[in-house]
C-alpha cells in the first residue's frame, strides 16, 4: 500500500487549476455547488477563498450521505428542487473510492431536473465505478490518501515496547502463557520451524522491558489473502491493547502487500471482539479440542465487493 500525503498548498494548487478550467466554460460554469460530506465541503470552501468572484456568484448546497442506508439529503432548509431545477450543478467530493456515494448523489440530483451536472474530486481510485469530470489525482485501489490536514497522521501500534519478528535466539525463552490450551500447546520452536519451512509464514512478537508479552502468527496466501493462525497474549498482560495492536500490524502489512482480505478462526466466546474490529463470520465452523471456532474475514482493500473476500 502506498500512502500519499497532499499538503494544503498542493490542494490549493489543484483547485486553482480547476477554477481556471471552469472559467473556460463561460456561461456554462455551474453556479450551484453540491459538496458531499465534510471533505467535499472543505474543498468548496477553499475554492471560494481563492476566487472572490466565484464565491459571490455561486450557491453552495451541501449534501449529506448516510452510509447506513445509502440515502442522500440536503443540509439546508430550502426545498432542493427549487435550488436545482433548471440550474447547472457541480458535485464536489474529496475522494472517490468505489464511487457509491457520488453515484448515488448524482442520481438524486438528476431526478430534480437540473440543466447539467458536472463533478469534481481531488482524489480518484483507479477502480472507481464512476469517474468525475474533473479530478486531481488518480491512485491505485490499494492506496490511501491524506489531505487537508495540518498534521500528517501516522500508523499507530502501542506507545511503548516493540513489535518484532521471532528470532532463533528466542527459542530458549519462556513461551507466552495465555490460559488457552489450544494456544499454549505451541512452542517458539514450532513457530520458528514453520517459518523456515514456508517463507509465507510470519510470526511477530510484542516485547516490553525484555519480556515477550504477546505474539501473532500468520500466513500470506497465494490468492492474495492473509490467514492468522494464532493470536495470543500472556494472561497478566491481557486487556492492554496488545492483541489489537498486533492485529493492526498484520492488516497494515497485508495492505502493503496488496492482499485483499484478512481471515482467522475466531473463538466463539471472543466473536464480539472480532466483530467490533470489522470481521464478519463467513459460515464455516469447527470444533477443536472442545472449543468452537468461526471462520471470520475482513476486507483489507475497502473497494473490494463482499463476494470477492478470499482466504
C-alpha positions as CSV (number, residue, x, y, z in Angstrom):
1,X,0.0,0.0,0.0
2,X,1.2,3.5,-0.9
3,X,0.2,6.4,1.3
4,X,0.0,9.7,-0.5
5,X,0.1,13.0,1.5
6,X,-1.3,16.1,-0.1
7,X,-0.3,19.4,1.6
8,X,-2.6,22.4,2.0
9,X,-0.7,24.2,-0.7
10,X,-0.9,21.3,-3.1
11,X,-4.7,21.2,-2.6
12,X,-4.9,24.9,-3.4
13,X,-2.8,24.3,-6.5
14,X,-5.2,21.7,-7.7
15,X,-8.1,24.0,-7.0
16,X,-6.6,27.0,-8.8
17,X,-6.2,24.9,-11.9
18,X,-9.8,23.6,-11.6
19,X,-11.2,27.1,-11.2
20,X,-9.2,28.2,-14.3
21,X,-10.7,25.3,-16.3
22,X,-14.2,26.2,-15.0
23,X,-13.8,29.8,-16.2
24,X,-13.2,28.5,-19.7
25,X,-16.8,27.2,-19.8
26,X,-18.0,30.8,-19.9
27,X,-21.8,30.8,-19.5
28,X,-21.8,27.0,-18.7
29,X,-20.0,27.5,-15.3
30,X,-22.0,25.7,-12.6
31,X,-23.4,28.2,-10.2
32,X,-24.8,25.7,-7.7
33,X,-22.1,23.6,-6.0
34,X,-23.2,20.5,-4.1
35,X,-20.2,19.3,-1.9
36,X,-20.5,15.8,-0.5
37,X,-19.6,15.4,3.2
38,X,-17.0,17.2,5.2
39,X,-14.1,16.8,2.7
40,X,-16.2,18.0,-0.2
41,X,-17.4,21.0,1.8
42,X,-13.8,21.8,2.8
43,X,-12.8,21.8,-0.9
44,X,-15.6,24.1,-1.8
45,X,-14.7,26.5,1.0
46,X,-11.1,26.6,-0.1
47,X,-12.1,27.2,-3.7
48,X,-14.3,30.1,-2.7
49,X,-11.4,31.6,-0.7
50,X,-9.3,31.5,-3.9
51,X,-11.7,33.4,-6.1
52,X,-13.9,36.2,-4.8
53,X,-16.0,36.4,-8.0
54,X,-16.7,32.7,-7.9
55,X,-17.8,33.0,-4.3
56,X,-20.1,35.9,-5.0
57,X,-21.8,34.1,-7.9
58,X,-22.0,30.6,-6.5
59,X,-24.6,29.0,-4.2
60,X,-23.3,26.1,-2.0
61,X,-25.8,23.4,-1.2
62,X,-24.1,20.7,1.0
63,X,-25.1,17.1,0.6
64,X,-25.2,14.6,3.4
65,X,-24.8,10.9,2.6
66,X,-25.9,8.4,5.2
67,X,-23.8,5.3,4.6
68,X,-26.0,3.1,6.8
69,X,-28.9,3.2,4.3
70,X,-27.3,4.9,1.2
71,X,-29.6,7.9,1.4
72,X,-28.9,11.4,0.2
73,X,-30.2,14.6,1.9
74,X,-29.5,18.3,1.8
75,X,-28.3,20.1,4.9
76,X,-30.1,23.4,4.3
77,X,-33.8,24.2,4.8
78,X,-34.7,25.1,1.2
79,X,-36.5,22.6,-1.0
80,X,-33.7,21.1,-3.1
81,X,-35.8,21.1,-6.2
82,X,-36.2,24.9,-6.0
83,X,-32.4,25.2,-6.0
84,X,-31.5,22.5,-8.5
85,X,-34.2,22.6,-11.2
86,X,-33.1,24.1,-14.4
87,X,-29.6,25.0,-13.0
88,X,-26.1,23.8,-13.8
89,X,-24.8,21.8,-10.9
90,X,-21.3,20.8,-9.7
91,X,-20.9,17.8,-7.4
92,X,-17.7,18.1,-5.3
93,X,-16.2,15.2,-3.4
94,X,-12.9,15.0,-1.6
95,X,-12.1,11.4,-2.7
96,X,-13.9,8.8,-4.8
97,X,-13.2,5.2,-3.8
98,X,-15.8,2.7,-5.1
99,X,-17.9,5.7,-6.3
100,X,-21.0,4.5,-4.5
101,X,-21.5,7.9,-2.7
102,X,-21.0,10.2,-5.7
103,X,-23.1,7.9,-8.0
104,X,-26.0,8.0,-5.5
105,X,-25.7,11.8,-5.2
106,X,-25.6,12.2,-9.0
107,X,-28.8,10.1,-9.4
108,X,-30.7,12.1,-6.7
109,X,-29.7,15.4,-8.3
110,X,-30.6,14.2,-11.8
111,X,-34.1,13.4,-10.6
112,X,-34.6,17.0,-9.5
113,X,-34.3,18.3,-13.1
114,X,-31.0,20.3,-13.4
115,X,-29.9,21.6,-16.8
116,X,-26.5,19.9,-16.4
117,X,-24.4,18.1,-13.8
118,X,-20.6,18.2,-13.6
119,X,-18.4,16.7,-10.9
120,X,-15.0,17.2,-9.3
121,X,-12.9,15.1,-6.9
122,X,-9.5,15.8,-5.6
123,X,-8.6,12.0,-5.5
124,X,-10.0,9.1,-7.5
125,X,-9.2,5.4,-7.1
126,X,-8.5,3.6,-10.3
127,X,-11.2,1.0,-9.7
128,X,-14.0,3.5,-9.1
129,X,-17.2,2.7,-11.0
130,X,-17.7,6.4,-11.8
131,X,-15.0,8.9,-12.8
132,X,-15.7,12.6,-12.1
133,X,-15.5,15.1,-15.0
134,X,-12.5,16.7,-13.3
135,X,-10.2,15.2,-10.7
136,X,-6.8,16.0,-9.3
137,X,-5.0,12.7,-8.5
138,X,-5.5,9.1,-9.6
139,X,-4.3,6.4,-7.1
140,X,-4.4,2.7,-7.0
141,X,-7.2,0.8,-5.3
142,X,-4.8,-0.3,-2.5
143,X,-3.5,3.2,-1.9
144,X,-4.8,5.7,0.7
145,X,-4.6,9.5,0.6
146,X,-4.4,12.1,3.3
147,X,-5.1,15.7,2.6
148,X,-6.4,18.9,4.1
149,X,-4.7,18.1,7.4
150,X,-2.4,20.4,9.4
151,X,-0.6,17.3,10.8
152,X,0.3,14.2,8.8
153,X,-1.2,11.1,10.6
154,X,1.0,8.2,11.5
155,X,0.2,4.5,11.8
156,X,-0.1,3.6,15.5
157,X,0.6,0.4,17.4
158,X,1.4,0.7,21.1
159,X,3.2,3.6,22.7
160,X,5.9,1.5,24.3
161,X,7.7,-1.7,23.8
162,X,8.3,-3.1,20.3
163,X,6.9,-5.4,17.7
164,X,9.5,-7.6,16.0
165,X,9.9,-10.9,14.2
166,X,10.5,-14.2,16.0
167,X,14.3,-14.9,16.0
168,X,16.4,-18.0,16.5
169,X,17.6,-16.6,19.8
170,X,14.0,-16.7,21.2
171,X,13.7,-20.5,21.0
172,X,15.0,-21.0,24.6
173,X,12.8,-18.2,26.1
174,X,9.6,-19.0,28.0
175,X,6.5,-19.3,25.9
176,X,3.7,-16.8,26.4
177,X,1.1,-18.4,28.6
178,X,-2.4,-17.3,27.6
179,X,-4.5,-19.6,29.7
180,X,-5.9,-21.2,26.5
181,X,-4.7,-24.7,26.0
182,X,-5.2,-24.6,22.2
183,X,-2.6,-21.7,22.1
184,X,-0.3,-22.7,25.0
185,X,0.5,-26.1,23.4
186,X,2.7,-24.3,20.8
187,X,6.4,-23.5,21.4
188,X,8.6,-20.9,19.9
189,X,10.4,-23.8,18.1
190,X,7.1,-24.9,16.5
191,X,6.5,-21.4,15.1
192,X,10.2,-20.9,14.1
193,X,10.4,-24.1,12.1
194,X,7.0,-23.3,10.4
195,X,8.6,-20.1,9.2
196,X,11.7,-21.9,8.0
197,X,9.6,-24.4,6.1
198,X,7.3,-21.9,4.5
199,X,8.5,-18.4,3.7
200,X,5.0,-17.1,3.6
201,X,4.5,-17.8,7.3
202,X,5.5,-15.0,9.7
203,X,5.5,-14.6,13.5
204,X,5.7,-11.3,15.2
205,X,6.2,-10.7,18.9
206,X,5.3,-7.8,21.2
207,X,8.1,-7.3,23.7
208,X,8.4,-4.8,26.5
209,X,11.1,-4.5,29.1
210,X,12.7,-7.6,27.8
211,X,9.6,-9.7,28.2
212,X,7.6,-11.3,25.3
213,X,4.0,-10.4,26.2
214,X,2.1,-11.4,23.0
215,X,2.5,-12.8,19.5
216,X,0.7,-13.3,16.2
217,X,1.4,-16.0,13.6
218,X,0.0,-15.7,10.1
219,X,0.4,-16.8,6.5
220,X,0.2,-14.7,3.3
221,X,-1.6,-16.9,0.9
222,X,-1.1,-17.3,-2.8
223,X,-4.5,-15.9,-3.6
224,X,-3.6,-12.5,-2.0
225,X,-5.2,-13.2,1.3
226,X,-3.8,-13.3,4.9
227,X,-4.7,-16.0,7.3
228,X,-4.0,-15.5,11.0
229,X,-3.1,-18.9,12.6
230,X,-2.6,-17.8,16.2
231,X,-3.0,-14.6,18.2
232,X,-2.0,-14.8,21.9
233,X,-1.3,-12.5,24.8
234,X,0.0,-13.5,28.2
235,X,-2.6,-13.7,31.0
236,X,-1.1,-11.0,33.1
237,X,-0.9,-8.6,30.0
238,X,-4.4,-9.1,28.6
239,X,-6.8,-6.2,28.1
240,X,-4.0,-3.8,27.4
241,X,-4.5,-3.4,23.7
242,X,-1.7,-5.8,22.7
243,X,-3.8,-8.2,20.6
244,X,-5.5,-5.3,18.8
245,X,-2.1,-3.7,18.0
246,X,-0.7,-7.0,16.7
247,X,-3.7,-7.5,14.5
248,X,-3.4,-3.9,13.2
249,X,0.1,-4.6,12.2
250,X,-0.9,-7.7,10.2
251,X,-3.7,-5.7,8.5
252,X,-1.2,-2.9,7.6
253,X,1.4,-5.4,6.3
254,X,-1.4,-7.2,4.3
255,X,-2.5,-4.0,2.6
256,X,1.1,-3.1,1.8
257,X,1.4,-6.4,0.0
258,X,-1.9,-5.7,-1.8
259,X,-3.7,-8.6,0.0
260,X,-7.5,-8.4,-0.4
261,X,-8.6,-9.8,2.9
262,X,-7.7,-11.0,6.4
263,X,-9.1,-14.3,7.7
264,X,-8.9,-16.1,11.1
265,X,-10.6,-18.7,13.2
266,X,-12.3,-16.7,15.9
267,X,-13.1,-18.4,19.3
268,X,-16.8,-18.4,20.0
269,X,-16.5,-16.5,23.3
270,X,-14.5,-13.8,21.6
271,X,-16.6,-13.4,18.5
272,X,-17.9,-10.0,19.5
273,X,-14.3,-8.7,20.0
274,X,-13.5,-9.6,16.4
275,X,-16.8,-8.2,15.1
276,X,-16.0,-4.9,16.8
277,X,-12.8,-4.8,14.7
278,X,-14.6,-5.3,11.4
279,X,-14.6,-9.1,11.0
280,X,-17.6,-11.0,9.8
281,X,-18.4,-14.7,10.2
282,X,-18.3,-16.4,6.8
283,X,-20.3,-19.5,7.6
284,X,-17.6,-22.1,8.3
285,X,-17.3,-23.5,11.8
286,X,-15.2,-26.2,13.5
287,X,-14.7,-27.7,17.0
288,X,-11.1,-28.3,18.1
289,X,-10.1,-29.6,21.5
290,X,-13.6,-28.9,22.7
291,X,-13.5,-25.3,21.6
292,X,-15.9,-23.9,18.9
293,X,-14.3,-21.6,16.2
294,X,-15.9,-19.5,13.4
295,X,-14.2,-18.6,10.2
296,X,-14.1,-14.7,10.2
297,X,-12.9,-12.4,7.5
298,X,-12.3,-8.7,7.0
299,X,-11.7,-6.7,3.8
300,X,-8.2,-5.1,3.5
301,X,-9.0,-3.4,0.2
302,X,-12.0,-1.3,1.0
303,X,-13.3,-1.1,-2.5
304,X,-13.5,-4.9,-2.8
305,X,-17.0,-6.3,-3.1
306,X,-18.0,-8.6,-0.2
307,X,-18.5,-11.6,-2.5
308,X,-14.8,-11.4,-3.5
309,X,-13.5,-11.9,0.0
310,X,-10.9,-14.7,-0.1
311,X,-8.8,-16.6,2.3
